[in-house]
């Protein structure tokens, strides 16, 4: 074994590529023509997935190097890298010494983008825990499943959603609840004002009763008085259980190790670093940090650059979002198509100062050409599209930083990433031919938590079968053609028809149901349902009410069509494809 670096490595790889040019059809052999033909200057072919023993090692290094820089900003309040390290360590000490949590225990975080998130995130990791990210907008049913499936021992939750937790906590393994309010880390005066407005004026905190509760600020105060016992971590240790759906509709926890995450942040950094300067970047983080895209691309990657994350708590308030952007010289922004489109259609956005903006990165769902072109026209910067999966932590491909204009492509494989396009018979497709995209690299998950069968379906000899149909052109650029799965993508979030259908048929007035995705200008897709009524008096309004009680908002159907019957196979399986 030996390691090649720098130009020697790249020139040798290029020679190997040319030798392998005629062997592309051999199963499992990847012709990395993108390296020879299209990789931009300064982006390495390979990254070192073992550069840091763990995310914690990475965190300690950069919080020391950039101690005096602002790490995160939210609602005008800043936390420096030094303060972040201190508060995260105090939080870790509390988890370890006060709660008695040990390495490998599961800790859930259910908060929006606010300063509490990174403190709790890195605190949990320092304590050796596995972080379970939870969408704060989950319904009681969704929350119960995730907490039970992950065997979560303790949870940090914003009090706005504590009433949801109250409904299910007795059915879960959760032993301890840490409550936080939106303004807890904004300073004494401002925090009290924000919390008062949220609770008493806007009435955004429904009444709840929870036992065995502690409060975030008190937790930190306790932690400062406790001594942390260092926890030894290695690359194989589990950093995150990141929940994602599947064709079965059951949400599954993707096991992402410290090595997976280190590899992916190094891959992301490698792709964008030629555009950026260490210690000088401010990235707009409007996507929620509980989502794998923002977690890796914004939170983790920009820490290695000494960057500042500007946390947007409520990006749906577009006028407020634009007003916040006007206060800062931001240099990078990530988002999904709906976010970029929303900003472009908000008064005042086009008047902002974009002179410092170097990087606009779109992912989570397909970036639409009209949006990308308008973004380029308004901001004078390119909107680069990427592709990823929760199971890949998430980055798989990214358009090169030197791309001049939007191309409709998802770009080139990240450093140290192999991609195959596979036919139905398992052979490799020709250049330009569509097939299922398979991915191999150090960012590929360990598997699904406690779901070996589901793991075996997606992981094949080290390759991850994405379920997405794609093709590769002669220069190594990839394009998504279609989805093999029936998955629906609404504003970057995965929605699974089986889950929708299960909720629908639980209504006593429904006989049969099917869900599909239909194109939508703003969100990419919306959910459309087809329903056969059991109760002839069943109305659209009653169905929507039922869905709202059991599904997060983005999963709630927007279009309803009643039918006398649904198309089925000879064994009675509903044929969704005939409904599209």
N, C-alpha and C positions, 0 to 999 in steps of 0.2 A: 504493500500500500504506500502511495505517495500522493502528495497534493501539489497541483500546479496552480500558479497564481499569475495574474496580470496578463500581459500580451502574449507570453509563451503559451499559456493555457488557451487563449482565444484562437490563436493561429493554428494550434494543434487540433482543436475542436473543428475548425473550419475544414482542415484537411480530411478529418474523419468523416465529416458531413458529406464531402464530395465522394469519398470512397463508398459510403453507404447509400448514395443516391439511387442506385438500382435495386436496393434491397427494401424499399419502402413497404412492399406488399407482405413481407414476412411478418407473421403475427407477433406482436409485442415489440417490434422494432420501430422506433420512431425516427423519422428523418426530420431533424430539427433545422429545416431550411430557413426558419425565421432568424436563426443566429447568424447565418452566413449573409442573408439578403437584407434583413430589415432591422436588426437590433440597433438602437440609436447609440451614438457615442457616449461613453461614460457609464453605461449600464452593464454590469458584469454578467457573464453567462451563468455563473454559479454564485450562490451565497453560502455562508457558513451557518447552518441551523443550530450549531452548538456554540455560537459566539458567546452566549450567556448561558449559564447553567439553568437559569430560570428567569421568568419575568421579574421576579423580585431582585435578582442580581442586576438586571438591566435597570430597574427602577432606582436602586441605591446608587448606581454609577452616575446616572444623569441628574438625579436630584442633588448630588454633590457638585457635579460640574456646573450646573446652571442654578445653583442655590438661590441667587438673588433675582432671577427672572420670574415673571408671572407665569405660573403653570396653567391656571384656569381663571377665567373671569365669568361671573354670572350676575346679572342685574346690577352692574356697576361695582360689585365687590370682587377683590382679587385674592388669590392665594398663591404665594410664591412656591417654588420648588422646595425650598427649605421647610416652609410651613406645612406643605403637603406631606413631606416625609415625616415630620414630627407628629402631625395629627393622625396619619395612617398608622404609625408605630404605636401611638396611644390607643387607637381603636383595636389594633391587633392584640395588645396587652390585655385589654378588656375582654375580648373574645376568648382569649386563651386562659387568663387567670380568673376572671369573674364568672364567665359562662362555662368554663371547663371544656371548651371545644378543642379537639385534637386534630392533628394532620389527617386530611382526607375527609373530614366531616363536611357536609354540604351547608352552604350559607346562601340564602336568597336575598337579592337586592331588587326592590320593587319601588323605584323612584324615577321621576323624570330627570331631565338634564338640570342638575343643580350641583353646588359644590360638595354636597354630601356624597354624591355618587363616587367620584374618584377617591375620596378619603376612605369610604367603606370598601371600595373595590381593592385598593392596594393594601388596606388593613387586613382584609380577609386573606389575601394571597400571602402576605408576610407571616400570618399565623398558620400558613400551610393548608388553608381550607380550599375547597373547590367552590367556586362562585356559580350560583344558579341565577342567571339574569331572568327577570320576570317583567313582562309588559304590564305597566300600571293600569292599563285599561281592560285587563282580563275580567271576564265574568267569573262568578263564584265557581261555576262548573269547570272552567278552564284552569283557574287557580288551584282548585282542589287536585285536579289530575297532576299538574306539574309538581306540586309540593309532595304529593304521595309518591309519584313515580321516581323522583330524585332522592327521596328520603331526607328531605331538608330538616335540619335540626333547629335553625334559628333564621329569622328574617328581619331585614330592615325594610320598613314600608312607610310611605308618606301617608299622613293621617287622612288625607282626602279619600283614600280608598280602604281605610281600615274597616269600614262597615262590610266590605266584600269579604275580607279575611275572617271577620267575626262569624259569618255564615258557615264557614267550612273548617275552621281551625281545629275543631274537636275530631274531625275525620282525618287529620294529617299528623305526621310525626313531629310537627313544629312544637318546640318546648319553650322558646323565648321569642318575644317580639320587641324590636327596637323601633320606636315611633319617631318620625321627624316631621317637622312643618317646613313649608317652603322657604321661609325666611331665616331658618335656624343659623345659617353661616353668613348672614349678610351684615352682621354687626348688631349691637344691642338695640339701638334706636330704630334703624331701618328694618331690622328683622322683626321687631315688635309691631311696627306699622304694617309690613307686608302680611304677617301672620294674622293680624287683626282684620285687615281688609278681606283676606281669603276666607276667614272663618265667619266673621260677623256681618260684613257688608255684602260680599258676593255669595255668602252661604254655600261654600264649596266643600264643606266638611260635614257630611251626614253623621248623625249621632251613632255612636258605637260603644260596645262594652267588650273589653279584652282584658284577660287576666295575665299576670306575669309579664308586665310591660315595663320597659325602661325607655328613657328619652335621649335622643342623639347627643345633645350638648352635655347632659349629665354623664353619659357614657364616656365621652372624651375626657371630661374632668376626672372620672374614676380611673381611666386608662393612664393618664399622666402620673398617677400615684402608684402605678403597678410596674413591675419589672417584666419585660418580655424575655422569655426563654427562646433563643434563636432556633428556628426550624430548618433542618437541612432539606433542600429540595433538589431534584434532578429533572432532567428533560422529560422523563417518562411519567412524572407525577401529573395528576389531573388538575388542570387550571380552571377549566370551565365545563359545565354541562350547559350547552347552548341548545335550547329546544327548537326543533323544527318539525314540520309535519311530514306526511308521506302519503302514498297512494291509499293507504288504509284509513287515513284520516286521524290516526292516533298520533299525538304529538310525541316525538322521541328526543331524548337528550343526546346530542352529538358530543362525544368525549374528546375534548380538545386538550392536549397536554401542553405543558410549558414549552416543550420543543416545537410543537405545532405552531404555537403563537409567536415564539421567537423567530422561527423560520419565516412566518408570514409577514411580520412587521419588518424583517430584514428585506424580504422580497418587495414589499411596498416601498420601503425607503430607497432601495436600489433603483426602482423605476422612476421615482420623482426627484431624487436628490440633485441630479444635475441642474434642476430648475431653482433649487432652494438654497438658502444660506443658513448655516447653523446659528442658532441663537437670535434669529431676526424675523421669524415667521409668526403670523397670527392666523390661525385657521378657524373658520366659522363652522361651528358644530351645531347644526340644527336637527340633524338626524339623531334619534335617541341613542344614548350610549349603551342601552341594553340590547340594541341591535348589533349584530356582529360587524357590520360594515363600519359604523362609526367607532365602535370599540377598537378595532384594529387600525383603520385608516386614519382616524383622528386622534383618539386618546393615546394609544400605544406608540404609533409611528412618530407622531410629532413630539413625544417626550424624548425620543432618541435624537431629535433635531433641536432640542431646547426651545421648542415652539410653545406658543400660548394658544390654548383652546378657548374660544369665545362660546360659552354654552348658551344656547337659546332654549328656554324652558318651554315656550309655547309658540312654535313656528306657524301654527294655524292662524294666529293673530298677525296677519301679513303687514298691516300698517305699523304695528308695534315692532315687528321684526325689522322692517326697513328703517324705522327710527333708530333702532339699536345699531344697525350697520353703519349709519351715518356718523356714529360716535367714534368709529375705529378705522385705522388704516389696515384693513384686512388684506392678507396676501394669498390666501387659499380658501376654497370653499368646497365642501362635498355635499351631495344631495341626490335625490331621485328626480325623475322627470317632472313629477307634479310640483315639487318644491321650486325648481327652476322656472317652470311655467307660471306658478303663482307669483313669484317675485317679479317676473317680467310684466305681469298684468296688474301690478300694484303701483298706484301713483307715488311718485317720488323715487322709485328705484332707479330709473334711467338717469336721474340727476346726481346719483352718488358718484363719489370719486373712485374710479377703478384703476388709477394709475399704478397702484402697488400690487394689483391682482396678477399673480403669476400662474395659478393653478386652479382650474375648475374641474372637478371630478364627479362624474355621474355613474351610478351603479344601482343595484337593487331591482331595477326594471329597465326595459329598453328605453334609451333616450330617443325621443322623436326628432326627426330631422328639422321640422319647422322651429321647434324649441331651441335646438342646438344652434341653428343659423341665426335666430333672433338674439340668442345669448351672445354669440360672437359679434353681432352687429352692435349691440348695446354696450357690452363690456370691453370689446376689443381684445378678448382672450378666447382661446379655444375651449370648448367643453369636451373633455376627454372621457370616453366611455370605457368602462371596465366590466368584467364578468366575474362572478364568484358564487360560492355556495357556503352555507353555514358549515357544511362538512369539510370545507377547505379553509376555514378560519378567516376570511372567506376568499381572498384574492387568488384568481386563476389566470386571468388575462387582463391586459390593460393597453389602451392605445398609447403609442410612444409619445413622449413629451414634445418631440420635434415635429409632430404631425401638424400640418398647416391648417387643415379644415376638417370639419366633421365628415366621417367616411361611411357611417352605418355599420362599421366593423366593431367587434369587441376587442380588437387589437391583437397583441402578441402574448404568448405565454410568459408568465413571470419567470425570473431567474430560477434555475434548478427545477423547472416544471416541464414535464413531458405531457403531450396530448396526443391521443389517437382518435381518429374518426373510424368508427366500427360499423360494419354492415350487420344486417340481421343474422347472417351465418357466422359471425365472429371474425371475419377477415377484415383487413384494413381497406378503407375506401380509397379511391383514386383522388388526386388533387381536384377540387371543384365538386366532388361528389358528396352528397349529404349522407350522414350516418350519426349514430349516437356518439357524443363526445365522452371520452374516457380520460381521466386525469391521474397523473402520478407525480408525487413530490413530497417534500418533508412537511408540507402544510396539511396533508390529508389526515383526517381524524383517525383516532384509534378504533372507533366503532360506535354503535349506539348503546347507551347505558342499559344493561340488563335485557338486551334484545338481540340475541345472537342470530336469529333467523333473518331479521331485517338487515343486520350487518352483512350477512352472507349474500344477501340479494344485491347489495350496492358495492361491496368491496370484493374484487376478483383478482387474485394474485398480485396484490399491491396497487391495482388500478381501481379508481373510483368511477363507477358508471353513473354519469350525471343525470341520465334521463332526458337530456336536452339534445335535440337534433341540430347538428351544425355542419359546416363545411370549411375547408381551408383552401385559400387561393395559392397561386404559384409563388407568392412572396412570404407565405407563412402567416398571413392574417386570417383570423377566424371570424365567422359570422354565424349567429344563431338563426336557424331556419324555422324551427318549430319546437314544441315541447312534446316529448314522448309521453310524459305524464299528463294527467288531466288537470294538473295544478293551474290555479288562477292566480295572477299576480295583480294585486290592487295597491297602487302607490308604493311598490317595492316590497309589500308584505305578501307572504305566501298564504293562499287560501285553498283549502282542500275540500273538493266537492262532497266526499263521504261524510265529513264532519257536518257540513251544512244540511245534508240530506238526513242525517241521524237526528238532528235537532228538529227538522221539519216534521218527520214522521212521528216524533214524540208528541205532537199536537193531536188531540183526539179527533179533530175534524179532517185530518189528512190520511188518505189511503196510500198514495205513492208520491214520490218526489224525486226530482233530478236537478242538479245544479251544474251550470256551465259558466264560463267567462265570455263576456262579449266586449268588443272594443269600446273604449271610452276616451274622448279627447283629453280630459284632465288627468284621470288616474290610470291610464293605460288599459285597464279592464275593470268591469264591474261584474258583480254576481247576478246572474239571471236564473230564476228557478221555474221549473215546470211542475205543476201540482195536479194530482187527481184527487178530487174531494171525496171524503167519506160523508161529511156533513154538507148538504147542498147549500146551506146558508153561510158557509165559511167565507169570510171577506178578506181582501188584501190587507186591510188595516189590522185585523186580528192576527194574521200571519206575521206581519212586520213586528207587532207588539211582542209576540212570542219569541221571535228571533232576537229582538233587542234585549230580552231578558236572559238569553242564553249564549249570545255571541258578541264578541268585540265589534265595534261599529263598522270597521272596514270589511267584516265578513257578512254583514247584514245585506240580504238581497235588495237590489235596487229596481229590478224588473221582475214582475210576476206574470206568468201565463198559466191559466187554468186549462186543462185538457181532459178529455174523456178517458184517454189511455196513453201510455208511454211506449215507445218502441223497445222491444226486448229481443234477446237471443232465444234460441230454442230451449235453453235451460232457465230462462226467466231473468237474466241479467239485463238491466236497463242499458240501452245503447246511447250513451251521451253523444257520441259522434254524429248520430243521426239528428240530434237536436240543434246542432251548431248551424 
